[in-house]
Amino acid sequence: MRYVIEVFRSPGGVHGSVLGEGCAEADGGPGHRTPFHGWLELLSLLEPPPDPASTEPGERACAAGDDSCDA
């Protein structure tokens, strides 16, 4: 998926909006911009959604290299 990212820098940090090309209606429809405040929030918007089939109910998804998930 491609994104259009509008970023503004101010003394208080960065803010702006993200527009994903081909957004589904459930995501706010075509042309829906999602605002963000700060780099971490921007990065979280760009992450792919978790695959619900990959985890059992009550389990959390583990990232590669996350030693806290080793059983």
Contacts in CASP RR format, 6 or more apart in sequence:
PFRMAT RR
TARGET T0000
AUTHOR 0000-0000-0000
METHOD contacts of the structure
MODEL  1
MRYVIEVFRSPGGVHGSVLGEGCAEADGGPGHRTPFHGWLELLSLLEPPP
DPASTEPGERACAAGDDSCDA
1 20 0 8 1.000
1 21 0 8 1.000
1 22 0 8 1.000
2 20 0 8 1.000
2 21 0 8 1.000
3 18 0 8 1.000
3 19 0 8 1.000
3 20 0 8 1.000
3 21 0 8 1.000
3 46 0 8 1.000
4 18 0 8 1.000
4 19 0 8 1.000
4 20 0 8 1.000
4 21 0 8 1.000
5 16 0 8 1.000
5 17 0 8 1.000
5 18 0 8 1.000
5 19 0 8 1.000
5 42 0 8 1.000
6 16 0 8 1.000
6 17 0 8 1.000
6 18 0 8 1.000
6 19 0 8 1.000
6 33 0 8 1.000
7 14 0 8 1.000
7 15 0 8 1.000
7 16 0 8 1.000
7 42 0 8 1.000
8 14 0 8 1.000
8 15 0 8 1.000
8 16 0 8 1.000
13 38 0 8 1.000
14 37 0 8 1.000
14 38 0 8 1.000
14 39 0 8 1.000
14 42 0 8 1.000
15 35 0 8 1.000
15 36 0 8 1.000
15 37 0 8 1.000
15 38 0 8 1.000
16 35 0 8 1.000
16 36 0 8 1.000
16 37 0 8 1.000
16 42 0 8 1.000
17 33 0 8 1.000
17 34 0 8 1.000
17 35 0 8 1.000
17 36 0 8 1.000
18 33 0 8 1.000
18 34 0 8 1.000
18 36 0 8 1.000
18 42 0 8 1.000
18 45 0 8 1.000
18 46 0 8 1.000
19 31 0 8 1.000
19 32 0 8 1.000
19 33 0 8 1.000
19 34 0 8 1.000
22 30 0 8 1.000
23 29 0 8 1.000
23 30 0 8 1.000
23 31 0 8 1.000
23 32 0 8 1.000
34 45 0 8 1.000
36 42 0 8 1.000
36 45 0 8 1.000
50 61 0 8 1.000
54 61 0 8 1.000
55 61 0 8 1.000
60 69 0 8 1.000
62 68 0 8 1.000
62 69 0 8 1.000
END
